[in-house]
């Protein structure tokens, strides 16, 4: 199983980025897929997830981020709009058998991608 995250980069405040997470060895539609982020010196935290067509967001990103899935491409996306400097972090995608009550929990995800850096700065 391999998850490949991509799409990070440097963007100005207020800008947008779209992250992609492509999977091999598993079918995303059978799993919860989460996006987590880790800022320098801080713990990894939940950002967003998709499970059975339902989406979940961390409060500070709700309304600015959107997670979606393309089943034909076995890829999950994280569209990030109105980016703020505090969104700067390494973003990781992960897949697991998370249920609704554990969708925000790192331990509920068994497969992780390598991370992609997002830097929001002027």
Helices and strands as residue ranges (DSSP letters): E 2-6, E 9-11, E 17-24, G 28-30, E 32-38, E 45-51, E 54-57, G 59-61, E 65-70, E 75-80, G 85-87, E 89-96, G 100-102, G 106-108, E 111-112, E 116-120
